């Protein structure tokens, strides 16, 4: 069962705060947070990201950027990055991420490009990809949790969360 999800991008002011807000609305019972590999610590979410989520009825105005830390990686059941390079960086820096690290666009074979300083159109594009990825992720989590309620024979071991979600592919070399 997935209790804690961590979304990661570079600065923690654009993509990961949007993902956090969208995921929190979709699955309010799951603890969710976000961080950046090179966060602009203490900075609020980009005003365009705040405005786009406000259009969807989600308030991320109180968000403040934070750096990814080892304790976050250890505590998270699932770590979701915006692109493959971020997944590689985290895998190399944090061995505790093994078995729980995925890229948001893995199922659709896409990265979410960084919209920082590229204007509203780039933010809308990124937000659309994030929304699509969150919808896919939420659906897979629901399927996983439904399958965990079905009694299993002892010879059928439980599969670690990211593999069970069907996201892991050998294309991300870690």
Secondary structure, DSSP 8 states (H G I E B T S, - for coil): ---EEEEEESSSSSHHHHHHHHHHHH-TTSEEEEEETT--TT-B--HHHHHHHHHTT---TT-B--B--HHHHHH-SEEEESSHHHHHHHHHH-GGGTTSEEETTTTTT------TTSHHHHHHHHHHHHHHHHHHHHHHHHHHHHHHTS---TTS----HHHHTT---TTS--
